[in-house]
Amino acid sequence: MISLLSENPILVVFIVATLGYLIGRVRIAGFSLGVAGVLFAGLIVSSFSPDIKLDPSIYEMGLVLFVYTIALASGPHFVAALKGSGVKYNVLVAGVLVLAPVLVFLISKAFGFKEGVMAGLFAGSLTNTPALAAVLEATKNQTDIGDPVIGYSLAYPMGVIGVLLVAHILKSVFKINYKQEARDLHMQVEELVTQAVVVRDNQVRNVRDLLQDNHWNVMFARVKRQGEVHIVYDDLVLQKNDIVSVVGAPDDVKIVVKVLGTPSDEMLEVDRSHFDFRRIFVSSDFAVGKPMSALNLRKQYGVIVTRVRRGDKDIVPTPNTVLELGDRVRVLGERANLAGVAKFFGDSYKHLSEINLLTFSLGLCIGLLLGTIQFPLPGGGTFKLGIAGGPLIVGLIFGALGRTGKLVWTVPYSANLTLRQIGVVLFLAGVGVRSGYKFVSQFNGTESLYIFLTGALVTVLTAVLTLTIGYKVLRIPMSILLGVMAGQQTQPAVLAYANEQTQNDAPNIGYASVYPLAMIMKIILVQVLLLF
């Protein structure tokens, strides 16, 4: 078997991926390693012989795919966050992250950890695989500095478990009510509903101004006036006794109904005799990367978009909503015009499984070239962003731009997730297989325990500081703060826990706001840590 694995590296990759999936599914006290199980599977498989190896290009390719696709998806949220309260979130994360390498450095020197182990411990305690990649790249030609993977693999489990324990304990200490926070944040917790309302009085303002002035997050779809049903365009002025259908989250709809008039039992959306609706996939490059107001759907087709389904949730469209590849729009209009609208949006499920090789490859080329540039540091040292940091920064820029002229930089939602998962599996498999035999042969009971405890201390301390300072000092709602902490850890498992606890999208806001900065800082800080 060892001979077979030594001669078939591709077979090794898929054996490690299979075993890693099984390991990652094991749950202990509600915790599982998830995709990180692939790393430990690689350590197990390669521990039997030093001849079981993978070419470094395998895990380097995986890392590049992983960070670039994440950056493309996070770019718009990151840029938007820098214009609002996201600045506060990023200042908090930056302050806490700067303390982490100082703590790791002091403890490592006290216990005599080698430089490579110390840097790996830092990456593992903050569960950041690109930081580990930066260490491996920076130390690939050096000997006698210790294996970074040893520090990483010992610190990683508590890098996840410790954060979850801190979040669970501080929820009780601070007496957090996530449902009340969701109401205060006006978060959409439930699915969208449609309710008809009889307008009480003539309105002075048109629909566009009503929505904007009252900050209503709803959509007016149909109006019945003098027995005839019409589409509600944004310049319509509602009149007394109009029956208008309101689309939005239940609580938002109740507010609008109360202000405008009284609820009606009429179900205007059921009447499809003249106006009809259709769910359409957004697969056309022309329709993405632009605000809804720039698409001129009313002028071209006489239709409106009443809902946008992104991922697994419907959202209320606004004039500023920017569609993404993979969205499904619910279009309302005359039946004869819907075929033309479908052609405009593309409506091709097959196309959503494909990527634009030109823009995707060009973006990666630019990112990899940026990663080779040497940046000077005080004292004469240098650092470079490497194969992780370069694609990350370029991906953020292109993700925020969306498109440049006819070039669309983003990739469909489903394709992004697929590439991301393949990338992280290849990277973790490569790293695990590379270090398994060395990990077993160099395992030292006492030192390993010290590494594990150091990693746990760093994880717990950073988590406590983030949640305490954020909630008590900066007054950030805990629902958002859990996402900030997940982004600080760059850990999807923590984000999944946060979403499960809060039952709303608030953690996603915090996560997307700080994830890019946290990723870049860790890549830089781990190299600075090596210099010292």
C-alpha positions as CSV (number, residue, x, y, z in Angstrom):
1,M,0.0,0.0,0.0
2,I,2.8,2.4,0.9
3,S,4.5,1.7,-2.5
4,L,1.2,2.3,-4.3
5,L,0.6,5.7,-2.6
6,S,4.2,6.7,-3.1
7,E,3.8,6.2,-6.9
8,N,0.3,7.7,-7.2
9,P,0.2,11.3,-5.8
10,I,-3.2,12.0,-7.4
11,L,-4.7,8.9,-5.6
12,V,-3.2,10.3,-2.4
13,V,-5.1,13.5,-2.8
14,F,-8.5,11.9,-3.1
15,I,-7.9,9.4,-0.3
16,V,-6.9,12.3,1.9
17,A,-10.0,14.2,0.8
18,T,-12.3,11.2,1.5
19,L,-10.8,10.5,4.9
20,G,-10.8,14.2,5.7
21,Y,-14.5,14.5,5.0
22,L,-15.2,11.6,7.4
23,I,-13.0,13.2,10.1
24,G,-14.6,16.6,9.6
25,R,-18.1,15.2,10.1
26,V,-17.3,13.8,13.6
27,R,-19.0,16.0,16.2
28,I,-17.9,16.2,19.8
29,A,-20.0,18.4,22.1
30,G,-21.4,20.1,19.1
31,F,-18.0,20.8,17.5
32,S,-16.6,19.4,14.3
33,L,-13.4,20.2,12.3
34,G,-15.3,20.5,9.0
35,V,-13.0,21.0,6.0
36,A,-10.0,21.2,8.4
37,G,-10.3,17.5,8.8
38,V,-8.5,17.2,5.5
39,L,-5.4,18.6,7.1
40,F,-5.4,15.9,9.8
41,A,-6.2,13.2,7.2
42,G,-3.1,14.3,5.3
43,L,-1.0,14.0,8.5
44,I,-2.3,10.5,9.1
45,V,-1.8,9.2,5.6
46,S,1.7,10.6,5.2
47,S,2.8,9.5,8.7
48,F,3.4,6.0,7.5
49,S,6.3,6.8,5.2
50,P,8.5,9.7,4.1
51,D,8.0,8.6,0.5
52,I,4.3,9.5,0.5
53,K,4.5,13.1,-1.0
54,L,2.6,15.6,-3.0
55,D,4.1,18.2,-5.4
56,P,4.1,21.7,-3.8
57,S,2.2,23.1,-6.8
58,I,-0.9,21.1,-5.7
59,Y,-1.4,23.0,-2.4
60,E,-0.2,26.3,-3.9
61,M,-2.8,26.0,-6.7
62,G,-5.4,25.2,-4.0
63,L,-4.5,28.2,-1.9
64,V,-4.6,30.6,-4.9
65,L,-8.1,29.4,-5.9
66,F,-9.3,29.6,-2.3
67,V,-8.2,33.1,-1.4
68,Y,-9.1,34.6,-4.8
69,T,-12.7,33.3,-4.9
70,I,-13.3,34.4,-1.3
71,A,-11.9,37.9,-2.1
72,L,-14.2,38.2,-5.2
73,A,-17.2,37.4,-3.1
74,S,-16.1,39.7,-0.2
75,G,-15.0,42.7,-2.2
76,P,-18.4,44.6,-2.4
77,H,-19.1,44.1,1.3
78,F,-15.6,45.1,2.4
79,V,-15.7,48.4,0.4
80,A,-19.3,49.2,1.6
81,A,-18.2,48.5,5.2
82,L,-15.4,51.1,5.0
83,K,-17.9,53.8,4.3
84,G,-20.0,53.2,7.5
85,S,-19.9,51.5,10.8
86,G,-17.5,48.9,9.3
87,V,-14.6,51.2,10.1
88,K,-15.3,50.7,13.8
89,Y,-15.3,46.9,13.3
90,N,-12.0,46.9,11.4
91,V,-10.3,49.1,14.0
92,L,-11.3,46.7,16.7
93,V,-10.0,43.7,14.8
94,A,-6.8,45.4,13.9
95,G,-6.1,46.4,17.5
96,V,-6.7,42.8,18.8
97,L,-4.7,41.1,16.0
98,V,-1.6,43.2,16.7
99,L,-1.5,41.9,20.2
100,A,-1.7,38.2,19.2
101,P,1.8,37.9,17.6
102,V,3.3,39.8,20.6
103,L,1.8,37.2,23.0
104,V,2.9,34.3,20.8
105,F,6.4,35.7,20.6
106,L,6.9,36.2,24.3
107,I,5.5,32.7,25.3
108,S,7.4,31.0,22.5
109,K,10.7,32.5,23.7
110,A,9.9,31.5,27.2
111,F,9.4,27.9,26.2
112,G,12.0,27.8,23.6
113,F,9.8,27.1,20.6
114,K,11.6,27.2,17.2
115,E,10.7,30.0,14.8
116,G,8.8,27.9,12.4
117,V,6.7,26.3,15.2
118,M,6.0,29.7,16.6
119,A,4.8,31.1,13.3
120,G,2.6,28.0,12.7
121,L,1.2,28.3,16.2
122,F,0.2,31.9,15.5
123,A,-1.6,30.8,12.2
124,G,-3.3,27.9,13.9
125,S,-4.5,29.7,17.0
126,L,-6.2,32.2,14.6
127,T,-7.2,29.4,12.2
128,N,-5.7,31.0,9.1
129,T,-4.5,28.7,6.3
130,P,-3.2,31.5,4.1
131,A,-1.0,32.7,7.0
132,L,0.4,29.2,7.2
133,A,1.0,29.2,3.5
134,A,3.0,32.5,3.9
135,V,5.1,30.8,6.6
136,L,5.8,27.7,4.4
137,E,6.7,29.9,1.5
138,A,9.0,32.1,3.6
139,T,10.8,29.1,5.2
140,K,10.9,26.6,2.4
141,N,14.7,27.0,1.9
142,Q,15.5,27.2,5.6
143,T,16.5,24.3,7.9
144,D,16.5,23.8,11.7
145,I,13.7,26.3,12.4
146,G,11.0,23.8,13.2
147,D,8.0,22.7,11.2
148,P,5.2,25.3,11.0
149,V,2.6,22.6,10.5
150,I,3.3,21.1,13.9
151,G,2.5,24.4,15.6
152,Y,-0.5,24.9,13.3
153,S,-2.1,21.5,13.7
154,L,-1.7,21.5,17.5
155,A,-3.2,25.0,17.9
156,Y,-6.0,24.8,15.2
157,P,-8.6,22.7,17.1
158,M,-8.8,25.1,20.0
159,G,-8.7,28.0,17.5
160,V,-12.2,26.9,16.7
161,I,-13.4,25.4,20.0
162,G,-12.0,28.1,22.2
163,V,-13.9,30.9,20.2
164,L,-17.2,29.0,20.4
165,L,-16.8,28.5,24.2
166,V,-16.0,32.2,24.7
167,A,-19.1,33.2,22.7
168,H,-21.3,30.8,24.6
169,I,-20.1,31.9,28.0
170,L,-20.2,35.7,27.3
171,K,-23.7,35.4,25.9
172,S,-24.9,34.4,29.4
173,V,-22.6,36.8,31.2
174,F,-23.9,39.8,29.1
175,K,-27.5,38.4,29.0
176,I,-27.8,38.7,25.2
177,N,-31.3,38.6,23.6
178,Y,-30.6,37.9,19.9
179,K,-34.3,38.3,18.9
180,Q,-34.5,41.8,20.4
181,E,-31.2,42.8,18.7
182,A,-32.6,41.6,15.3
183,R,-35.7,43.8,15.8
184,D,-33.5,46.8,16.8
185,L,-31.3,46.2,13.7
186,H,-34.3,45.8,11.4
187,M,-32.9,42.5,10.2
188,Q,-35.0,40.3,8.0
189,V,-35.5,37.2,10.0
190,E,-38.5,35.7,8.2
191,E,-39.3,35.1,4.6
192,L,-41.0,37.8,2.5
193,V,-44.8,38.1,2.5
194,T,-47.3,39.9,0.4
195,Q,-50.2,41.9,1.9
196,A,-52.8,44.1,0.2
197,V,-53.8,47.4,1.9
198,V,-56.7,49.8,1.2
199,V,-55.3,53.3,1.0
200,R,-57.0,55.6,3.5
201,D,-56.2,59.0,2.0
202,N,-54.8,60.5,-1.2
203,Q,-51.1,60.7,-1.1
204,V,-49.1,63.7,-2.0
205,R,-45.8,62.0,-2.7
206,N,-45.2,59.3,-5.3
207,V,-44.2,55.7,-4.4
208,R,-40.5,56.4,-4.8
209,D,-40.6,59.3,-2.4
210,L,-42.8,57.4,0.1
211,L,-40.3,54.6,0.3
212,Q,-37.3,56.8,0.5
213,D,-38.7,59.4,3.0
214,N,-40.1,56.7,5.4
215,H,-37.1,54.4,5.0
216,W,-39.5,51.5,4.2
217,N,-37.8,48.3,3.1
218,V,-40.7,47.1,1.1
219,M,-41.9,46.8,-2.6
220,F,-45.2,47.9,-4.0
221,A,-46.1,45.4,-6.8
222,R,-49.7,45.8,-8.0
223,V,-52.5,48.4,-7.5
224,K,-56.2,48.0,-8.1
225,R,-57.9,51.3,-9.0
226,Q,-61.5,51.5,-10.1
227,G,-61.6,47.8,-10.7
228,E,-58.5,47.6,-12.9
229,V,-55.2,46.1,-11.9
230,H,-52.0,47.9,-12.8
231,I,-48.2,47.6,-12.1
232,V,-47.0,50.0,-9.5
233,Y,-44.2,52.1,-11.0
234,D,-42.1,54.4,-8.8
235,D,-43.8,57.6,-10.1
236,L,-47.3,56.4,-9.2
237,V,-49.2,58.6,-6.7
238,L,-51.5,56.4,-4.5
239,Q,-55.1,57.6,-4.2
240,K,-57.9,57.0,-1.7
241,N,-59.5,53.5,-1.9
242,D,-56.6,52.2,-4.0
243,I,-55.8,48.6,-3.1
244,V,-52.1,48.1,-3.3
245,S,-50.0,44.9,-2.7
246,V,-47.0,45.3,-0.4
247,V,-44.0,42.9,-0.5
248,G,-41.5,42.7,2.4
249,A,-40.6,41.2,5.7
250,P,-43.7,40.7,8.0
251,D,-42.9,43.4,10.5
252,D,-42.0,45.9,7.7
253,V,-45.3,45.2,5.9
254,K,-47.3,45.7,9.1
255,I,-45.8,49.2,9.5
256,V,-46.6,50.2,6.0
257,V,-50.2,48.9,6.2
258,K,-50.8,50.7,9.4
259,V,-49.5,54.0,7.9
260,L,-51.3,53.8,4.6
261,G,-54.7,52.4,5.6
262,T,-56.3,49.0,6.5
263,P,-55.5,45.4,5.5
264,S,-57.4,43.9,2.6
265,D,-58.3,40.3,2.0
266,E,-57.8,40.7,-1.8
267,M,-54.9,38.7,-3.2
268,L,-53.9,40.7,-6.2
269,E,-50.9,38.5,-6.8
270,V,-53.3,35.6,-7.6
271,D,-54.8,37.4,-10.6
272,R,-52.6,36.5,-13.6
273,S,-55.2,37.3,-16.3
274,H,-53.2,40.2,-17.6
275,F,-50.0,40.7,-15.6
276,D,-47.9,37.6,-14.8
277,F,-44.7,37.0,-12.9
278,R,-41.7,34.7,-13.6
279,R,-38.6,33.6,-11.8
280,I,-35.6,34.2,-14.0
281,F,-31.9,33.3,-13.5
282,V,-29.4,36.2,-13.9
283,S,-26.8,34.7,-16.1
284,S,-26.1,37.5,-18.6
285,D,-22.9,39.5,-18.1
286,F,-24.7,42.6,-19.3
287,A,-27.2,42.5,-16.4
288,V,-24.7,42.3,-13.5
289,G,-22.5,44.8,-11.8
290,K,-25.0,47.6,-12.4
291,P,-27.6,49.2,-10.1
292,M,-31.2,48.2,-10.9
293,S,-32.0,51.7,-11.8
294,A,-29.5,51.5,-14.7
295,L,-31.1,48.5,-16.3
296,N,-34.2,50.5,-17.6
297,L,-36.5,47.5,-17.3
298,R,-39.6,49.7,-17.2
299,K,-38.6,51.6,-20.4
300,Q,-37.6,48.5,-22.3
301,Y,-40.2,45.9,-21.2
302,G,-42.7,47.6,-18.9
303,V,-41.8,45.3,-16.0
304,I,-40.6,45.6,-12.4
305,V,-38.6,43.2,-10.2
306,T,-40.4,42.5,-7.0
307,R,-37.9,40.1,-5.3
308,V,-34.3,39.0,-5.7
309,R,-33.3,35.6,-4.5
310,R,-29.6,35.4,-3.6
311,G,-28.4,32.1,-2.2
312,D,-31.3,30.8,0.0
313,K,-33.0,34.0,0.8
314,D,-35.3,36.5,-0.9
315,I,-34.4,40.2,-0.6
316,V,-36.4,43.3,-1.4
317,P,-34.9,45.1,-4.5
318,T,-34.1,48.8,-4.4
319,P,-32.9,51.1,-7.2
320,N,-29.4,50.7,-5.8
321,T,-29.5,46.9,-5.7
322,V,-26.7,45.4,-7.8
323,L,-27.5,42.0,-9.3
324,E,-24.9,39.2,-9.2
325,L,-24.5,36.2,-11.4
326,G,-26.6,33.4,-10.0
327,D,-29.4,35.7,-8.6
328,R,-33.0,34.8,-9.4
329,V,-35.3,37.7,-10.0
330,R,-39.0,37.7,-9.8
331,V,-40.3,39.8,-12.6
332,L,-43.8,41.2,-12.9
333,G,-45.2,42.4,-16.2
334,E,-47.3,41.7,-19.2
335,R,-47.1,38.0,-20.2
336,A,-46.0,38.9,-23.7
337,N,-43.0,40.8,-22.5
338,L,-41.6,38.1,-20.1
339,A,-39.8,36.2,-22.8
340,G,-37.8,39.2,-23.8
341,V,-37.0,39.9,-20.1
342,A,-35.8,36.3,-19.7
343,K,-33.5,36.8,-22.7
344,F,-32.2,40.0,-21.2
345,F,-31.2,38.4,-17.9
346,G,-29.9,35.2,-19.6
347,D,-32.0,32.7,-17.7
348,S,-29.4,30.0,-18.3
349,Y,-28.7,27.6,-15.4
350,K,-25.9,26.0,-17.5
351,H,-24.1,29.3,-17.9
352,L,-24.1,29.7,-14.1
353,S,-21.9,26.7,-13.7
354,E,-19.3,28.2,-16.0
355,I,-16.6,30.8,-15.4
356,N,-15.1,33.5,-17.7
357,L,-11.6,32.0,-18.2
358,L,-10.3,35.3,-19.5
359,T,-11.1,37.5,-16.6
360,F,-10.6,34.7,-14.0
361,S,-7.1,33.8,-15.3
362,L,-6.2,37.5,-15.8
363,G,-7.1,38.4,-12.3
364,L,-5.1,35.5,-10.9
365,C,-2.1,36.5,-13.0
366,I,-2.2,40.1,-11.7
367,G,-2.6,38.8,-8.1
368,L,0.3,36.4,-8.4
369,L,2.6,39.1,-9.9
370,L,1.6,41.5,-7.0
371,G,2.5,38.7,-4.6
372,T,6.1,38.6,-5.9
373,I,6.9,42.3,-5.1
374,Q,9.2,42.8,-2.1
375,F,8.0,45.6,0.3
376,P,10.6,47.1,2.6
377,L,10.2,47.0,6.4
378,P,11.9,49.2,9.0
379,G,15.3,47.9,10.0
380,G,16.2,46.7,6.5
381,G,13.9,43.6,6.3
382,T,11.4,43.0,3.6
383,F,8.1,41.1,3.2
384,K,5.9,40.1,0.3
385,L,2.3,39.3,0.0
386,G,3.1,36.0,-1.6
387,I,0.7,33.6,-3.4
388,A,-1.9,34.2,-0.8
389,G,-1.8,37.9,-0.2
390,G,-1.4,39.0,-3.8
391,P,-4.5,37.3,-5.2
392,L,-6.5,38.3,-2.1
393,I,-5.9,42.0,-2.6
394,V,-6.5,41.8,-6.4
395,G,-9.7,39.7,-5.8
396,L,-11.0,42.3,-3.3
397,I,-10.5,45.1,-5.9
398,F,-12.0,43.2,-8.8
399,G,-14.8,41.9,-6.6
400,A,-15.7,45.5,-5.6
401,L,-15.5,46.7,-9.2
402,G,-17.7,43.9,-10.4
403,R,-17.0,44.8,-14.0
404,T,-14.7,47.0,-16.1
405,G,-16.4,47.9,-19.3
406,K,-17.3,44.6,-20.9
407,L,-15.0,42.6,-18.6
408,V,-17.0,41.0,-15.7
409,W,-14.6,40.0,-12.9
410,T,-17.0,38.1,-10.6
411,V,-18.0,34.5,-11.1
412,P,-21.4,32.9,-10.5
413,Y,-22.3,32.1,-6.9
414,S,-22.4,28.4,-7.3
415,A,-19.1,28.3,-9.3
416,N,-17.4,30.4,-6.6
417,L,-18.4,28.0,-3.9
418,T,-17.2,25.0,-5.9
419,L,-13.8,26.5,-6.7
420,R,-13.4,27.7,-3.1
421,Q,-14.1,24.2,-1.7
422,I,-11.8,22.5,-4.2
423,G,-9.1,25.1,-3.5
424,V,-9.1,24.6,0.3
425,V,-9.2,20.8,0.0
426,L,-6.1,20.8,-2.3
427,F,-4.3,23.2,0.0
428,L,-5.0,21.3,3.2
429,A,-4.3,17.9,1.7
430,G,-0.9,19.2,0.3
431,V,0.1,20.7,3.6
432,G,-0.9,17.7,5.7
433,V,0.8,15.2,3.4
434,R,3.9,17.3,3.3
435,S,4.3,17.3,7.0
436,G,2.8,14.1,8.4
437,Y,5.9,12.0,8.7
438,K,7.9,14.8,10.2
439,F,5.1,15.6,12.6
440,V,5.0,12.0,14.0
441,S,8.8,11.6,14.1
442,Q,9.3,15.0,15.9
443,F,6.3,14.8,18.2
444,N,7.3,15.6,21.8
445,G,4.8,15.1,24.5
446,T,5.8,18.0,26.8
447,E,6.5,20.5,24.1
448,S,3.4,19.6,22.2
449,L,1.3,20.2,25.3
450,Y,2.9,23.6,25.8
451,I,2.2,24.4,22.1
452,F,-1.4,23.4,22.5
453,L,-1.9,25.4,25.7
454,T,-0.2,28.5,24.2
455,G,-2.5,28.3,21.2
456,A,-5.6,27.9,23.4
457,L,-4.5,31.0,25.5
458,V,-4.0,33.1,22.4
459,T,-7.4,32.1,20.9
460,V,-9.3,32.6,24.1
461,L,-7.7,35.9,25.0
462,T,-8.3,37.4,21.5
463,A,-11.9,36.3,21.5
464,V,-12.6,37.7,25.0
465,L,-11.0,41.0,24.1
466,T,-12.9,41.3,20.8
467,L,-16.3,40.5,22.3
468,T,-15.8,42.5,25.6
469,I,-14.4,45.7,24.0
470,G,-16.8,45.5,21.1
471,Y,-19.9,45.1,23.1
472,K,-19.1,47.1,26.3
473,V,-16.9,49.9,24.9
474,L,-17.8,50.3,21.2
475,R,-21.5,49.3,21.7
476,I,-21.6,46.9,18.8
477,P,-24.6,44.6,18.9
478,M,-23.6,41.1,19.8
479,S,-25.3,39.7,16.7
480,I,-22.9,41.6,14.5
481,L,-20.0,41.2,16.9
482,L,-20.1,37.4,16.6
483,G,-19.7,37.8,12.8
484,V,-16.8,40.2,13.4
485,M,-15.1,37.6,15.6
486,A,-15.7,34.9,13.0
487,G,-14.1,37.3,10.4
488,Q,-11.2,38.0,12.7
489,Q,-10.6,34.2,13.0
490,T,-11.3,33.9,9.2
491,Q,-13.3,30.9,10.3
492,P,-16.5,29.8,8.5
493,A,-17.3,27.4,11.4
494,V,-17.6,30.3,13.8
495,L,-19.8,32.1,11.3
496,A,-22.0,29.1,11.0
497,Y,-22.4,29.0,14.8
498,A,-23.2,32.7,14.9
499,N,-25.9,32.4,12.2
500,E,-27.4,29.4,14.1
501,Q,-27.5,31.4,17.4
502,T,-28.8,34.7,16.0
503,Q,-31.2,33.3,13.3
504,N,-30.6,36.4,11.2
505,D,-28.1,37.9,8.7
506,A,-26.4,40.3,11.2
507,P,-23.3,38.0,11.7
508,N,-22.7,38.0,7.9
509,I,-22.5,41.8,7.9
510,G,-19.7,41.7,10.6
511,Y,-17.9,38.8,8.9
512,A,-17.8,40.4,5.4
513,S,-16.7,43.7,6.9
514,V,-13.6,42.5,8.6
515,Y,-12.6,39.3,6.8
516,P,-10.4,40.8,4.1
517,L,-8.5,43.0,6.6
518,A,-8.0,40.1,9.0
519,M,-6.7,37.9,6.2
520,I,-4.2,40.5,5.0
521,M,-3.0,41.4,8.5
522,K,-2.4,37.7,9.4
523,I,-0.4,37.2,6.3
524,I,1.8,40.2,7.0
525,L,2.0,39.7,10.8
526,V,3.2,36.1,10.6
527,Q,6.1,37.2,8.4
528,V,6.9,40.1,10.7
529,L,6.8,37.5,13.6
530,L,9.5,35.4,11.7
531,L,11.7,38.5,11.4
532,F,11.9,38.9,15.1
